[in-house]
Amino acid sequence: MGQLSEFPEFNRAYNRTFQPGRLTIGLISPLEAYTIGDAPTMERHIERAQLAEKLGFSALWLRDIPFNVPAFGDVGQMLDPFVYLGALATMTKDIGLGIASAVLPLRHPAHVAKGAASVDMLSGGRMLLGVASGDRPEEYPALAADYEGRAARFRDSINYIRATFQDFPEFEGQQGRLNGHMDMLPKPDSGRIPLLMTGGAQQTPEWGAEFGDGWMTYPRRLDAQEQAIDAYRENVRAVCSSDKPVMQSLYIDVMATNSAPARPIALGYAAGTDFLRDHLKQLEEIGVNHVALNLRYNNADIEETLYRLAEEVLPHFTAAV
């Protein structure tokens, strides 16, 4: 099913990363391999982020994982995403800076709005804010949060955050009241920050299509992914005059031989760059606008892998402009 003709205009990162009918490629931090149950070393993490930007990757994505839950098996980059993005904002110039995704029921929306707007100002409009309802129930008691009530808290957080983008807003919700006599500063660089829904976020598909500024999802078989994207965009058409982007993650282990056949791994593939290029082209054809590559299971040298991807895969897709 074809896409609508355009995406809404937001900030610099959104407009560069998401383009109708085209696919861009980003990376998920940390840019290193580490095994299940282990923490990453974060060695050369700033230098690798700068290299990713130099090579033309469109965005760098961080995880929001407040606690190490061994059953979950992944601590991400460990650093608080807003603090880390603040550092990356000062050390990079053009690459999009995203959170995939902030767990709204575990954070007060005022703090999320303040952190996101601060990163957006420091980076010159490069903040991409993924939002989620959370998938680790163990974290909720630690923060005195109601796991069963996370759906309503998620909706309330979305409305609260968007209210703070206005001048002296008036808003009343379950997490607080903004009385119109005080303001939150700074404002986002371009006036608002895109909020990208992750999965279903405990909401109906219709609600996600209307109130999100795009959709983050996980890898599926190509036919199943195409059906999911078509269903999302059908819901978007019912409530919006412009299209909205779709992005997904993909774990990869880049083989030494370009023509190496693909072997499935968790949420991705071990394969040569020929297969990866062709697979990404297929994702572009079914309507995926951005793929965030995760190198956690990559067995080759990370810098070497980034250079190979830049030379053998990136030239076939939309470059950051």
N, C-alpha and C positions, 0 to 999 in steps of 0.2 A: 504494500500500500504506500503510495507516495507521500512525501512530507509536504507541509505547508511551506510557503515561500521564504519565510524569514523567522529569525528568533528575536525576542525582545532585546533591547540595548540595555546593558547594565554597566559594569566597569571594564577596565582594560583587559583583565584576564579572561573574563567571561566572553567578551567579544572576539578575542583571539583564539580561545580554546574551543569554542562551540560555533561551528559553521554548518548551515543546512546542507545536507547531502555529502558532507565531507567528514573525514576522520582525522583527528590529531592524536598524538601519543604522549602520555605523561609517565611518571614514575612514582612508586609508593616508597616512602622512607620507612626504615633505614635502607640506604643503598649498600647493602651487604647481605651475604648469606649467613644464616644462623639456624640451628636445629630446633626442633620442637622442645619446649621446656627450658631453653637457654635464652639468655639476654644478649642482644647485639652488643658489639664492642663500641659502636659509633666512631670507629677510627676514620679519620679524614672525611667526616660527614659534611663539613662545610665545603671542603675542596671538591667533593663529589657532587654536591648540589650546584656549585659553580660550573663544574664540567658539564653537567646535564644541561644547564642553560646555554653554555657555549656551543654544545653540539646540536641544539635546536629542539630539545624536548619541550613540550608546551606547558606542562604543569608538574609540580611536585606536591604530593599528597601525604598528609600526616594522619595518624590514627589518634583517637581519643580513648585511651585505656587508662583509667585512673588507678586501678589496682592490678597486681599480678595475680590472676586467677589460674592456678596450674591446670585445671580442667579445660580451660579455654586454649591454653597452649601457645599464646602469642602476647608479648608485651609491647609490640610495635617499637616505636623509636624511644620509648620510655619517657622522654621529656614532655612536659606539658605542651600541647600543640600551639596554644596562643603565645606562650613564652618563646618557643622554638621558632615560630613563624616571625615573631618580632626580630629575632636575630637574623633569620634568613632574609628578611626585608631589607636589612642594612647591608647584606653581603651579596645580593643579586640585584639585577636591574629590570629584567623583562619576564622571567619565567613566572607563570601563575603559581600562587601559593594557596593550597587548599587543605581543608580538614575533611577527612572521609571516615567517620563523620562525628560531629559533636553530639554527644548523648544528652539531649535536652532535658529529659526528666531528672537527670543527675546534676544539673547546673542551673543556677538561677538565671533566667533570661536576661536580666540586667547585666550580669557579668559576661554572658555570651555576646551581647550586643556591644558592650564596651570593648571587649577584647577584639572582636572582629573589626569594628570600626577603627580601632587603633592600628591594627595590622594593615588595613586598607589605606589609611592615611600614610603610614610609614613607607609603604611599598608603592605608592602612587597608583592605587586602584587595582591591586593584584590579588585581592582576597576572594576566595571561592569557599563558601560555607556549606558543606554537606551537613545535614541534620538527620538524626536517627532517634528511635525510641529506646534503643539498647537491647542487647541480647545476652547479657550476663546477669542473671537474677541474683547472684551472690553479692554484687556490688550494692544493691539497693538498701539492705539493712545497715551497711556501713555508713550510709549517708542519710539515714532515717527517711528514706524515700519509699513510696508505695508502689511496688512492682505492678500490682493489679490496676492501679490508677494511672499508669504511664501514658495511656492513649490520650486521656483528657488533658494531662499536664503537657504533653507534646503540643497539642493544638493551642493551648493557652500560651505556651512559650513562643510559638510562631507569631501569634497576634501581638504579643508584648514586644518582641524584637522588632517587628515591622513598625510598631508605634514609635519606638525610639528614633527611627530615622526621620521622623517629622520634627518640626520645631515646637517646643513646649507642648508635647502631646497630652491628650486626655485619653486615658484608658483605664478600665477596671477589669481585673481577672482574678483567678484563684491564687495567683502568686504576687499580687500587689496592685496598687492603684497609682496612676500617674495623673496628677491633678491639674495639669496645664500651667502651673506656676513655677515649674522647674524644668530644666532641659538636660539631656544627656549629650555630652561632648566627648570626643570629636564626632562629627558626622562622617559617614562614609565619603570617600573621595569624590564619587559621582552622585551622591545623594542616597544610594541604596546598595545593598549587598545581595547578590543572588543566594537564595536558599534552595539547595538541591536535596530533594527527598531521597532517602536511602531505603530501598526495599519498599515495604508497605507501611512501615512506621505505625502499625496498629490502626491504620485509617482505611477507609474505603478507597478503592481505586479512583473513584470520581473526585473525592476530596483531595487526594494527592495530585491529580492532574490539574485541578483548579488552583490550589494554593501553593504548590511547589513551582520553582523556576527551572526545573529540570528533574531528571530521574537518574539515580545511581542504582545499578543492579549488579548481580553476580553473573558469572558465565553460565551458559546453558548450551545444549545442543543447538546448532544453528537454526533448525526448524522451530524449536521451542522458543529460542530467543526472538526470532522474527515474529512469532505469534504474540509474544509478550509485548514487543515494541509496537506492533500494530494496534493491540488493545489499548496500550497507554495513549498512543496518538489519537485514537478514536475518541477517547475520553477528553483529551485536550481540545479536539475540534468542537466538542459539544459545549465548551464553556469559554474558549479563548479565540481571539481573532488572529493570533500568530502561533507558530509552532513552538515547541520546547525541546531541548536537547536530551539525549540519552547517553549515558556513559556506563562502562563496566570495568571491573578489574580483570586481570589475567596473570596468573603465576606462570613464569617461564624459567626454563633451564636451557640456555643456549648451547647447543652442541658445537663441537669444533669444526665439523664438516657442514658446509652450507646446505647440502642436499640430504642431510640426515633425516630419516623419517620421523614422524611424530610419535611420541609415547605419552599417554595420559599421565599426569600427576595431579595432585589435589588442586582443583580449580584452575587447571591450565595444562600446559604441555612442556615436555622436554623435546626439543626439535631443533633442526637447523634453521637458519634464517630464511631459506626459501619457503619452507612451510609457514613460518611465522608471518612473512610478508603476504602470502596467499590467504592465510586465515584472517588476517586483519583486513584485507581487501573484501573478503566475504562479509565480515562484520560491517564494513562501510556500506556495502550494497544493501544490507537489510535494515540500515538506519541507525547504526551506532555512530555517535559523533566524537567520542573520546574513549580511549582505552588507557587505563592506568596499569602499567606493568609492574609486577612485584618480583624482585630478584632474590627473594628469601631462599629459594631452593636452587639457585644457580651455582653450578660447580666450578665454573671458570672464573678467572680474575675479573673483578667487577669493572675496573677501568677498561680493560680490554673488551669486555662485553658491551659497555656503553659505546665505545668507538665502533664496534662491529654493527651494532644496531643503527648507529647514526649513518654509517656508510652504506649498509645493505638493506635497511628497512625504511628509515625516515624519508629518504628522497621520493618514495612512492606515495607519500601522504602530504596533507596540507602542512606547510611550514608555518611556524610562528612568525607573524608580521608585526 
